[in-house]
């Protein structure tokens, strides 16, 4: 039996209201199927559970947005980026959708979709929090990958490996139709970024992380210190006076727990460790937004339901599911 959380939100004026955005977009990477994730998560009962078990009032248009009207007729690679026009247009629209919820003081849940969508979700959260509270946000990025490649350092050209670079201004914008909507001011400070669960980081990304002193906890750190101590250090780095956007890639979990994802990497978090991360963020009272991304029901068909259940569990824990 679950029950609503007793944690009082610090930065939400409508703490029991949940804005939901379902994003069926896969253009940030090359494997089809991740666009079906929001429907699968909703059909698994996630939104019903958040409403009936956790007591949230949901604000959702009952649509899974695929943004087909925004897709260009031609979208050639540019500066090594694949589908740059499509990803830019979709994330711009998504930023507006998230902002429209967040400006009312609601917690915002975005169900993706590949991780390129975080360009839009974090930008939308950042704008709303700055306008409403005059504060910067922090981002906890839970992922096997750092996703901080610039177009020039990326081997694949897939933009789902670049969102942090665009959000922090490390990836420079040259054309208005290719992320120019982000503007010149970074949406996220590198000092307010924390990684958890890294274990597959590109050479160029390692250089970026070291040069900028980004706080990053790899699986080695989790093995060494334990997830409890890692969360203490991660949250200590952010501090208690900063709104948190939690961006959770299901591939942070070991494929044993979440096999149905586009870029699985062995040696990851257990589901219990993933749930614990989400629980700890919730307990701060600072959570203002969450993304759940990269569930791909079409991959590893035998493990699809297991991956969907894992994704639902992560969301429930972040939004206050308690057993006691």
C-alpha positions in Angstrom: 0.0 0.0 0.0 1.5 3.3 -1.0 0.6 6.8 0.3 1.2 10.4 -0.7 4.5 12.0 0.5 4.6 14.2 3.6 7.6 16.2 2.2 6.8 19.9 1.7 8.1 21.3 -1.6 10.3 24.3 -1.2 10.0 25.8 -4.7 6.5 24.8 -5.9 3.5 27.0 -5.2 1.2 24.2 -6.4 3.0 21.2 -4.9 0.1 18.8 -5.4 -0.3 19.7 -9.1 1.7 17.8 -11.7 2.2 19.0 -15.3 2.7 16.0 -17.6 4.3 16.2 -21.1 4.4 13.0 -23.1 7.1 13.2 -25.9 7.1 10.6 -28.6 10.3 11.8 -30.3 13.2 9.7 -31.4 15.1 12.0 -33.7 18.1 12.6 -31.4 19.3 9.1 -32.1 19.1 6.4 -34.8 17.0 3.6 -33.3 13.3 3.6 -33.8 10.9 2.7 -31.0 11.8 5.1 -28.2 8.9 7.3 -29.5 6.5 4.6 -28.2 7.8 4.9 -24.6 5.3 7.5 -23.3 2.3 5.4 -24.5 3.8 2.3 -22.9 4.4 4.0 -19.6 0.9 5.5 -19.5 -0.7 2.2 -20.5 1.2 0.6 -17.6 -0.8 2.8 -15.3 1.8 5.3 -14.3 -0.4 8.4 -14.5 -3.3 6.7 -12.8 -0.9 5.7 -9.9 0.4 9.2 -9.5 -3.2 10.5 -9.3 -4.8 7.8 -7.2 -2.0 6.6 -5.0 0.1 9.8 -4.6 -2.7 12.3 -4.7 -1.5 14.5 -7.6 -3.9 16.7 -9.6 -2.7 16.0 -13.1 -2.5 18.6 -15.9 -2.1 16.7 -19.1 -3.6 17.2 -22.5 -4.0 13.4 -23.0 -1.7 13.4 -26.0 1.6 11.9 -26.8 3.2 14.5 -29.0 5.2 13.3 -32.0 5.6 16.8 -33.5 5.0 15.6 -37.0 4.0 19.0 -38.1 7.5 20.3 -37.1 9.4 17.8 -39.2 11.3 19.4 -42.1 11.2 18.0 -45.6 14.9 17.9 -45.6 17.2 17.7 -42.6 20.9 17.2 -43.7 23.6 16.8 -41.2 25.3 20.1 -40.1 28.5 20.3 -38.1 28.3 16.6 -37.7 24.8 16.8 -36.1 22.1 14.4 -37.4 18.6 15.8 -37.8 19.5 19.2 -36.4 16.5 21.1 -37.7 14.0 18.5 -36.3 15.7 18.3 -32.9 15.9 22.1 -32.6 12.3 22.6 -33.6 11.0 19.9 -31.3 13.0 21.0 -28.3 11.9 24.6 -28.8 8.3 23.5 -28.7 8.9 21.3 -25.7 10.6 24.1 -23.8 7.4 26.1 -24.2 5.2 23.2 -23.0 7.3 22.7 -19.9 7.5 26.4 -19.2 3.7 26.7 -19.4 3.4 24.2 -16.5 6.3 25.3 -14.5 5.4 29.0 -14.5 2.3 28.1 -12.5 4.5 26.5 -9.8 3.7 22.9 -10.7 6.0 20.0 -10.6 6.6 19.0 -14.3 7.1 15.4 -15.4 8.2 14.7 -19.0 8.1 11.2 -20.4 10.4 10.7 -23.4 11.6 10.1 -26.0 15.3 10.1 -26.3 17.6 12.3 -24.2 17.9 15.1 -26.7 14.5 16.3 -25.4 16.3 17.5 -22.2 17.5 20.5 -24.3 13.8 21.6 -24.2 12.8 20.4 -20.8 15.7 21.9 -18.9 15.4 25.2 -20.9 11.7 25.4 -20.0 12.3 24.7 -16.3 15.2 27.2 -16.2 13.2 30.0 -17.7 10.2 29.5 -15.4 12.2 29.3 -12.2 14.2 32.4 -13.1 11.0 34.3 -13.8 9.1 33.0 -10.8 11.8 32.8 -8.2 14.8 34.6 -9.6 17.0 31.5 -9.1 19.1 29.2 -11.1 18.3 25.5 -11.3 20.5 22.6 -10.7 20.4 19.4 -12.8 21.1 15.9 -11.6 21.8 13.9 -14.7 21.5 10.1 -14.0 22.9 8.3 -17.0 25.5 5.8 -18.2 26.6 8.6 -20.6 27.7 12.2 -20.0 25.8 13.6 -23.0 28.1 16.6 -23.0 29.7 16.1 -26.5 29.8 19.1 -28.7 29.0 18.5 -32.3 32.7 18.6 -33.0 33.6 16.0 -30.3 30.8 13.5 -31.1 31.7 10.3 -32.9 28.1 9.5 -33.8 26.6 12.8 -34.5 23.5 11.8 -32.6 22.2 14.8 -30.7 21.0 12.7 -27.7 24.7 12.7 -26.8 24.9 16.5 -26.8 22.1 18.1 -24.7 24.3 19.1 -21.8 26.7 20.9 -24.1 23.9 23.0 -25.6 22.3 23.8 -22.2 25.6 24.9 -20.7 26.7 26.9 -23.8 29.7 24.6 -24.5 28.2 23.9 -27.9 28.1 27.1 -29.8 25.1 28.1 -31.8 25.7 29.6 -35.3 22.2 29.4 -36.9 18.9 30.5 -35.5 17.1 27.5 -36.9 19.6 25.2 -35.1 19.2 25.9 -31.4 19.4 29.6 -31.8 16.2 29.8 -29.8 18.3 29.0 -26.7 19.9 32.4 -26.8 23.3 33.4 -25.7 22.8 32.9 -21.9 23.4 29.3 -20.8 20.3 27.6 -19.3 22.5 25.6 -16.9 25.7 26.4 -15.0 28.4 23.8 -15.0 28.7 24.4 -11.3 25.1 23.3 -10.8 25.4 20.1 -12.8 25.9 16.7 -11.1 26.2 13.3 -12.8 25.4 10.0 -11.3 26.0 6.6 -12.7 28.6 7.3 -15.5 30.4 4.4 -17.1 30.6 5.0 -20.8 32.2 8.4 -21.4 33.7 9.5 -24.7 37.3 10.8 -24.8 36.2 14.3 -25.7 33.7 14.3 -22.9 36.3 13.3 -20.3 38.4 16.2 -21.4 35.4 18.6 -21.0 34.5 17.2 -17.6 38.0 17.6 -16.3 38.7 21.0 -17.7 35.5 22.4 -16.2 35.6 20.6 -12.9 32.1 19.1 -13.3 30.9 17.1 -10.3 30.5 13.6 -11.7 30.0 10.3 -9.8 30.9 7.2 -11.9 29.9 3.6 -11.1 33.4 3.3 -9.6 32.5 6.0 -7.1 29.2 4.2 -6.3 31.1 0.9 -5.8 33.7 2.6 -3.6 31.4 4.8 -1.4 28.0 3.2 -1.8 25.0 5.0 -3.2 24.1 6.5 0.2 27.4 8.4 0.5 27.3 9.4 -3.2 23.9 11.0 -2.8 25.1 12.9 0.3 28.0 14.3 -1.7 25.9 15.0 -4.8 23.2 16.9 -2.9 25.8 18.6 -0.7 27.4 20.0 -3.9 24.0 21.4 -5.0 23.1 22.8 -1.6 19.7 23.1 0.0 18.6 26.4 -1.6 18.5 25.3 -5.3 15.6 24.0 -7.3 16.5 20.6 -8.9 15.6 19.2 -12.3 16.2 15.4 -12.3 16.9 14.0 -15.8 16.9 10.2 -15.6 18.0 8.1 -18.5 16.8 4.5 -17.9 20.2 3.2 -19.3 21.7 4.4 -16.0 20.3 1.1 -14.7 22.2 -2.1 -15.5 20.6 -4.0 -18.5 19.6 -6.7 -16.0 17.0 -4.2 -14.8 16.3 -2.2 -17.9 17.4 -4.1 -21.0 15.0 -2.4 -23.4 16.9 0.8 -24.1 19.0 2.1 -27.1 22.5 2.2 -25.6 22.7 -0.3 -22.7 25.9 -0.6 -20.8 26.7 -3.4 -18.4 27.8 -2.7 -14.9 25.2 -0.1 -14.0 22.9 0.8 -11.2 20.5 -1.7 -9.7 16.9 -0.8 -9.7 17.0 -0.3 -6.0 20.0 2.1 -6.3 18.0 4.0 -9.0 15.0 4.2 -6.8 17.1 5.4 -3.9 18.5 8.3 -6.0 15.0 9.3 -6.9 13.9 9.0 -3.3 16.8 11.1 -2.0 16.0 13.9 -4.5 12.4 13.8 -3.5 13.3 14.1 0.2 15.1 17.3 -0.4 11.8 19.0 -1.2 13.7 20.8 -4.0 12.5 18.8 -7.0 10.8 21.0 -9.6 11.0 18.8 -12.7 11.8 15.3 -13.9 12.5 13.7 -17.2 12.4 9.9 -17.8 13.9 9.0 -21.1 15.3 6.3 -23.4 12.8 3.5 -22.6 12.5 1.7 -26.0 9.8 -1.0 -25.9 10.8 -2.3 -29.3 14.2 -3.4 -28.2 14.9 -6.6 -26.2 11.2 -7.5 -26.5 11.4 -10.0 -23.7 12.6 -7.3 -21.4 10.4 -4.5 -22.5 7.8 -4.9 -19.7 10.6 -5.1 -17.1 12.1 -1.8 -18.4 8.7 -0.1 -18.4 8.1 -1.3 -14.8 11.5 0.1 -13.9 10.8 3.4 -15.4 7.5 3.6 -13.6 9.2 2.8 -10.3 11.8 5.6 -10.8 9.1 8.2 -11.4 7.0 7.1 -8.5 9.9 7.2 -6.1 10.9 10.7 -7.3 7.4 11.9 -6.9 7.0 10.7 -3.3 5.9 7.0 -3.3 6.5 5.7 0.2 5.8 2.3 1.7 5.8 3.5 5.3 
